[in-house]
Amino acid sequence: MGITHVIRGRIISAIRRSTSRCSARWGGAAKYAHIPLILNIDGTKMSKRDKGASLMTYREEGYVPAALVNYLCLLGWSPKGNREKMPLAEVIEAFDLPQILRHNARFDLTKLIWLNGEYVRELSDERFFDLSIEALRRAGLEIGNYPADYVRQPWRRAREGETVR
């Protein structure tokens, strides 16, 4: 199958050996790299059952997908120059497997919120409005009965930094 590298969280050696045998049958042993575990804010191991481990949770809470991808790429890895906000193409270009940190990565919600704000400020007015309308609908508010300009005005004013009442 041409698999050359397997990058994943820590695994037990029995699974690694089994996977190695399978990869040998598929055309050669793959190289393994292990990335740090992701810890919750309180330092406990993040589990797929934790609310914060679901990507859908962040979508439903209005996070910009590019901000979430950017944040996840930097969990356990830091590019040279200590950059924080990077488009995915730049992450791919800068990624260096030996730079993955050895210690576990703590999920920092404050940093994710900050990074999301950076991405939100760069959205076009139309994209900002579309995401806002989507959030209102998820919250159960039906806006279809109002003129589009009436609905857009508070969002436009909020983007300009005005207090909306």
C-alpha positions, 0 to 999 in steps of 0.5 A: 500500500506504500505506507511509509510513516505511521504517526499516532499517539502512544501505543502499546508495543504488542499493537506496534509489533502487529502493525509492523507485521501487517505493514511488512506484508504491504510492501515494507515496514513503516517508520513510527512516530509517536505524538504526545497525548492531549491533556484536558485543561485540568491535566487529565488525559483527554478521552474521546468521550470528553466534550472537548474532544469532539470537533463537532462541539467546536463547530456548533460553538461557532469556531472557524474551521481554519482556526481549529485546524491551526490550533490542533496542528500546534498541539505538541509541535511548535514551528521555528520562529514561534509562530502561532497563526499559520495557514495549513499550507504553511504548517505542511511546509514547516512541519518537521517530525523531530520537532514534536515535543516529548511531553504531553500537550495541554489543551488550552481553550483560552489560546483557541479562543484567541486564535479563533478571534484572529481568524474571525477578524479576517473573515469577509463580511459575507462569510462572517454574516453566513457563519453568524446566521448559521449560529443563530439557526443552531440556537433555534432562532428563525430569522427568515421572517425578517429582511436581510438588511435588518438581520445584517445590521447588528453584525455589521455594527459589531464588526465595526466595534460598536456596542449593539443594543 
